[in-house]
Amino acid sequence: PQDESRRNKKAKQLGAGSAHTRGAPHLVARHHFKRAYYSEFRRDMPNAAKHWQSCYSNLRELLKCVVSPVVEAERSKVPLAEVKRVADFVNIKVTRGVFNSGKPVEAFDCFRRHTRLFRPLVLSPVALRTEQQGGDPTGAAAAAAGLVHWGWLCKQYHAFAKLLEGPLASTSYGGRSRPQYGELGYYYQAAASCALERRKCAEKLCTVFPPDGGSETLIDGRPWRQVAAGLGVNPEASVAHDSAAVIELLTKAYEEFKKRHTSRMIIFLAAQMAEEYFYSKNFEMGASPCTAAPVARASGASRLARAAAPRPLSYRFLLPP
């Protein structure tokens, strides 16, 4: 309708200066997304980078309207999964652009802010209230949402690690040493941590719905498999598959830290690999990472033995603030 078109045009014009307009960070974000895309098409990379960053800033404002609006009447109807899907794409564009402009430390900070922003957002506020009020007695909806969320976050870390593996591996840091967050193995290990959380959610979901993994479970009114497919996440609840993903990512992290001769991280990762092999009942392989880890002192050997001893699988690698 013509009236709606006029309202949208006005919101975009006002939004060019501020995201706090009446109507709409989602329209302003879409506007900058299109301008960034067309700028890339014209090979105007500086202008594209500017619009990608503006798009992400407006996505953050939209996320506030979705998760914690000032008043309930201002809550956006845009699904949380849709914000995640677009933020995933735009964040990669922004970080790659910052890398290409010769600011690697800024790119690491940008990615860390992105993951810190989305890490706690497993459930939308409406679904969270429903769960707290006892509307999800089996916990299936929370498990399905967790499975999708941790799979999506794992994909983020894995994609960033792949970004560092490519042409950006030889990035210069302006004469300074590589920062802590510049270690490739760090992102593979963080991805493994997210894959572990996904495996726990898959285990719970398959316990509640053994035959099909709760295919009819809904996330914000949509089947969880459909939401997972939209986010580019494997839409299957498979404990074995997720356990294999944990081991694969830990192995990559182990190999990266082994290249740098970082003994503490090698021992730490070896213990984590042993625990996951122990969980999957592959005891022969569980012994191999422990025996292969370099130990310089007898005290180190006893520490490794204690780390590899069977205990509850409760480890988690959290990014510090």
N, C-alpha and C positions, 0 to 999 in steps of 0.2 A: 504493500500500500504506500501511497505517496507520503502520507503523514509520517509513517514509520521511517521511510527513507530520509526525510528531513531531520527527524530526531537523531538518527544515526550519524548523519553528516555533521550536525551541530556538536554531537558528543566527540566526534573525531577532531573537529577543529579546536574545541576547548581542550581536548586531551593532548594536543601537541605541546602544550606548555605544562600540563600537570596531569598526573594520573588520578587525582582526587576529584574527578568530575562527577556530575550526577549520573549518570548512566553508565560511565562504563569503561572500566579497565580492560574488559574482554574485547571491546570494539577497538580501543586504542592499540592493544597488543596485536590484534589481527591486522590493523592498518600498518604498523611497523613491520610485521612479518612479511606482508606483501611488498612493501617498499624495499626491504632487505633482499628479498628473492629477486626482484627486478633489477636491483643494483648489481647483484652477482651475475645476473644474465648479461648485463651491459659491461661486466668486468670492472665495475667501479668498487673495488674492495674496501677502500676507506669509508665510503658512504654506507656500504653494506654492513660493515662492522658497527658503525654508529647505530644503525637501525636494529641490528640484532641485540645490541645492549639495551636499547630503549624498549624493545619487545620483551626482553627478560625482566626489566624493571617493572613493566606493567603486569607481567605474569605474577610477580611477587605481590603486587597490589590486589590482583584478582584472587590470589590465594588467601589473602587476609579476608576478603569478602566471603570466600567459601568456608573458611575454617573458623574465623573469629571476628565477625563484623561487630561494629560498635553497638548497633541495635539489630534485633532479629529481622526487622523489615528490610534491612540492607543486605541480607544474606543472598549471595548469588546462587542461581539455579544451575550453574555450570558444574557438571560432575567432577569430583576430585581426580578421577582417573584421566579425564580429558586434560586437566591442567598438567598432570604428570607427563602425559604423552607429548604435549607441545613443549614443555619445559625440558624434557629429555633432548629433543632435537635442537632447540635453541641454545641450550647450554654447550653442546658440542661445538656449534658454530662459533659461540662467543670465545670459548677456551682456545679453539684452533686459531681464531683471529688474533687473540692476544699473544699466543705462541709465535705466530708468523710476524708479529710486529716487534719481536725481540724482547719480550717481557715474560720469561718463563715463570719467575716467582709469582708474578701477578696471576698467571694462568692457574698455578697450583692453588692460590688463595681463592680464585673464582670457583674452581671445582669443589673445594672444601666447603665454601659457603653454600653451594648448591646441595651437597649431600647432607649438611647439617640442617638445612631448611626442610628437606623432605624426609629425612630419616625417621622422625617420630610419627609421620602421618600415615599410619597403617590403615586406619578406618576414618571415614568421614564423620563429622560431629554427630550427624543424625543417626548413623549406624552405631556409633559409640554410645549414645544415649540409650538406644534400643537394647544394646547388650547390658548396660549397667542396670536397666530396669527389668532385666530377666526375660527379655524378648528373644534371646538366643540360648535356650537351656542346654543344648548339646554343644554349643561352642563352634558349630560348623561354619557359620558365617565369618566369625573372627579368624578361624583357621584358614579359610579360603582367602580372606582378605590378606592375611599375613603371608600366605604362600605366593600370592600375586605380587605383593609389595616387596618382599625380600628378593624375589626373582628379578623384579624390575631394578632394584637398587644394585643387585649383583651385576646386572647387565651394564649399569652405569660405570662401576669400577672397572669392569673388564674392558669396556670400550675405551676408557681413559688410559688403561695400561697399554692397549693396542696402539693408541695414539702416540704414546711415549716410545713404543717399540719401533715406529716407522722412521721417517726422515727427521723427526724431532729428537731422536736418540742422541744426536751429536750437538744438541743445543748448547750454546755458550752461556755462561752465567756471569759474564762481565768480570772475569778474573777471580770471582769468588768460588768457593767450593760448592759442590752440589748440595742443595738444601735437604733437610730430612725428608720432606715430602716429595723430593725428586726421585726417590728410589723406586724403580719399577716393581721390585718384589713387594713393596709396601702395598701397592694397589691390588696385586694378585692375592695377597693375604687377606686384605679387606674384602675382596670379592668372595673369597672362600668362607669368611665369617658370615656374610649374607647368605651364601648357599647353604650353610649349616642351619641358619634360622629357617630357611625355606624347607629344608629336610624335616625339621621338627614339626612345622606346620603340616607338611604332607603326611607325616606319621599320624598326627592327630586326626586329620581329615579322613584318612583311610581307615582309622579305627572306628570312627562314627559311621562312615558309609563304605564298608568293605568292597561291594561289587564295582561301583563306578566312581568312587572318590567324590561323592556329593555333587554330581553334575547339575542338579537342580538348585543348588545353593546360590543365593543372590547376593550381589554387592551393589548397593545403591539401586536396587530394582532391576538389575541386569544379571543374567547368568555369569558366574565367575569365570567360566572358560572364555566367554565372549570378551570380558574385560581383559583377561590375560592376553588373548590374541591381539587386542587393540594396542596393548603396551609392548608387544613384541616379546612376550614371555611364554615359555612352554606351557600350554594349557592342559598338562597332564599332572596328576598327583601321583608321583612315583618316588617312593623312598629310596629304592635302589639307584634310580637315575640321579637323584639329588646327591646321594652319598658319593657316587662316582664323580660328580661335578666338584664336590668339596675336595676330594683327593687330587683331581687333575689340577685345580687351581693352587692348592698347597704345594704340589710338586713343582709348578712353574715358579712360585715364590721361592721355594727351596733352591732351585737351580740359579735364580737371579742372585740371591744372597751368597750362594756358594762361589759365584764368580768374583764377588767382592771380598771373600774370606771374612765374612761377618759371623764369627763363631757363635755368639749368643743367639742370633736370629736363626742360624742353622739348627742349633739344638732345640730351640723353641718350636720351629716348624716340624722338625723330626718327631717331636713328642706329639704334636697335633695330628700328624699323619698316622702315627702309631695308634692313637685313640680312634681315629675314624676307621682304620683297617680293623681294629678290635671290634668296633660297633658292627661292621659289615661281616664279621666272623671270618675274615681273611687273615688268620693268625700268622701264616708264613710270611706274607708281605708286611704285616705289622712289625715284624722283627727287623726287617731290612733297613728302614730309614734310621732306626736307633743305632744299629751297628755301623752304619755308614757315616754318621755324624762325627766330625772331628772333635776330639776332646784332648785338650793340651795337658790337663792336670788330673790327678786322681780325684780331687774334689769335684772336678767337672764331671767325671764318670759317675760318681755317686749321685750328683744332681740330675744327670740324664736318667739314671735308673729310677729315681723317685718320680721324675716327670712322666716316664713311660709306664709306671705302675697303673693298673686299672683303677679308675675312679669315675665319678659321675661326669658326663660330658657337658661341662658347664662353661668351657672357655669361650670367650668372645673378644674379638679385636675391635675396640672402639676408637675412633679418631678422637684425639684430644681436642678441646676447643681452641 
